Amino acid sequence: MTHGPDIETAAKVIAENVVSAFEREQEGAEFHPTACEAIVSVLVRSLLAIMPTTSSDVLAGACNRGLDDVVGAAGLVSPRVEAVDPEDGSVTMRAE
């Protein structure tokens, strides 16, 4: 499978939405811009491994694996991605 620009753009939109939702769940605590870029990069890689897909559960699972890789490794408790809308990339989080 090749990753075209549309898939890469969709993965980046989802990844940025996950980071934004994560920050909101942490009561407004924002990541440093460098950390934000690193987290988005890890999430994009996780998403590209399973894309293209229209399954919200598969997209959410990839996001959660990416969060585990970076946020969990830093010792932070991470809210989980419950759902990802494959049409617009919007994300629903749930507290762990």
C-alpha positions as CSV (number, residue, x, y, z in Angstrom):
1,M,0.0,0.0,0.0
2,T,1.3,3.5,-0.8
3,H,0.6,6.5,1.3
4,G,-0.6,9.3,-0.9
5,P,-0.9,12.9,0.2
6,D,-4.6,12.6,1.1
7,I,-3.9,9.8,3.6
8,E,-1.0,11.7,5.1
9,T,-3.0,14.9,5.4
10,A,-5.9,12.9,7.1
11,A,-3.4,11.3,9.5
12,K,-2.0,14.7,10.4
13,V,-5.4,16.2,11.0
14,I,-6.4,13.3,13.2
15,A,-3.1,13.4,15.1
16,E,-3.4,17.2,15.7
17,N,-7.0,16.7,16.9
18,V,-5.8,14.0,19.3
19,V,-3.2,16.3,20.8
20,S,-5.7,19.2,21.1
21,A,-8.2,16.9,22.8
22,F,-5.6,15.5,25.1
23,E,-4.6,19.0,26.2
24,R,-8.2,19.9,26.8
25,E,-8.7,16.7,28.9
26,Q,-5.6,17.8,31.0
27,E,-7.5,20.9,32.0
28,G,-5.7,23.2,29.6
29,A,-2.2,22.0,30.2
30,E,-0.4,22.5,26.9
31,F,2.6,20.6,25.6
32,H,5.7,22.5,24.7
33,P,5.7,23.1,20.9
34,T,8.6,20.7,20.4
35,A,6.9,18.0,22.4
36,C,3.6,18.6,20.5
37,E,5.4,18.1,17.2
38,A,7.0,14.9,18.4
39,I,3.7,13.5,19.6
40,V,2.0,14.4,16.3
41,S,4.8,12.7,14.5
42,V,4.4,9.5,16.5
43,L,0.6,9.5,16.1
44,V,0.9,10.1,12.3
45,R,3.2,7.0,12.1
46,S,0.8,4.9,14.1
47,L,-2.1,6.1,11.9
48,L,-0.3,5.5,8.6
49,A,0.4,1.9,9.6
50,I,-3.4,1.2,9.5
51,M,-4.7,3.6,6.9
52,P,-6.7,3.7,4.8
53,T,-9.6,2.6,6.9
54,T,-13.1,3.8,7.7
55,S,-13.2,2.1,11.1
56,S,-13.4,4.5,14.0
57,D,-12.3,1.7,16.3
58,V,-9.2,0.9,14.3
59,L,-8.3,4.6,14.1
60,A,-8.8,5.1,17.8
61,G,-6.7,2.0,18.5
62,A,-3.8,3.4,16.4
63,C,-4.1,6.7,18.3
64,N,-4.0,5.0,21.7
65,R,-0.9,3.0,20.7
66,G,0.8,6.3,19.7
67,L,-0.2,8.0,22.9
68,D,1.1,5.0,24.9
69,D,4.4,5.2,23.1
70,V,5.0,8.9,24.0
71,V,2.8,10.0,26.8
72,G,2.8,6.7,28.7
73,A,6.6,6.5,28.3
74,A,6.8,9.9,30.0
75,G,4.9,8.5,33.0
76,L,1.7,10.6,32.3
77,V,-1.8,9.2,32.7
78,S,-3.3,9.5,29.3
79,P,-7.0,9.9,28.5
80,R,-7.9,7.4,25.8
81,V,-9.2,8.1,22.3
82,E,-12.7,6.6,22.3
83,A,-13.6,7.3,18.7
84,V,-12.3,9.0,15.5
85,D,-14.7,10.2,12.8
86,P,-13.0,8.9,9.6
87,E,-14.8,11.6,7.6
88,D,-13.6,14.7,9.3
89,G,-10.9,13.5,11.8
90,S,-12.8,14.7,14.9
91,V,-11.8,12.9,18.1
92,T,-13.8,11.8,21.1
93,M,-11.8,11.2,24.3
94,R,-12.6,9.4,27.5
95,A,-10.8,9.5,30.8
96,E,-8.9,6.4,31.9
